[in-house]
Amino acid sequence: MFSSMIINPRYEIERADGNDVKLHDRNEDLLLVDDDGPFRRSLSQALERRGFTVLPAETLQEARMLASEHRPTFAVLDLRVGNQNGLDLLDTLRKLRPDVRIVMVTGYGNIASAVMATKAGAVDYLAKPLDADDVVNALCQTNREPPTIRDKPMSASRVRWEHILRVYEQCDRNVSDTARRLNMHRRSLQRILSKRAPRE
């Protein structure tokens, strides 16, 4: 796609070994938070080959400890970490290092969470499957536009799910408050939130 490009005066990206994109600033720590072990290890290795010093974490508790110790310049956070929400870590990271560049990654891609992530300070929002080049480009480019809604219309069930997620995020992920606002039984809402997004 490209052989060499300057994305930011501090970061130079270029091809290495034919396919890899490499970062020329080896003093930058990157916090990688994902509870999917194989995915975390694979992405960690790929990012290290591109010049990052990766700090892998399986839980938000572990991530907070690493963040407090290292104050990373970059962070790649899964939206769902066990039963917790990766968005909860954004405020902590930004307090530790205001210029931290954060990318949210998820297998549960949805518009409401993308909007919440960018409002909370993430520079981009990527849906799995992805590769390390996607992450590097998102972390280092300074002129990326926020995620946009695709042209293809969503199904009725997906629209309903997106609306529920949006209200849930606006209620600071409070299930009881969300259920009250949606005039929905709390247990019904919990079942919906525990499932994957409906297919388009």
Secondary structure, 3 states (H helix, E strand, C coil): CCCEEEEECCEEEEEECCCEEEECCCCCEEEEECCCHHHHHHHHHHHHHCCCEEEEECCHHHHHHHHHHHCCCEEEEECEECCEEHHHHHHHHHHHCCCCEEEEEECCCCHHHHHHHHHCCCCEEEECCCCHHHHHHHHHCCCCCCCCCCCCCCCHHHHHHHHHHHHHHHCCCCHHHHHHHHCCCHHHHHHHHHCCCCCC
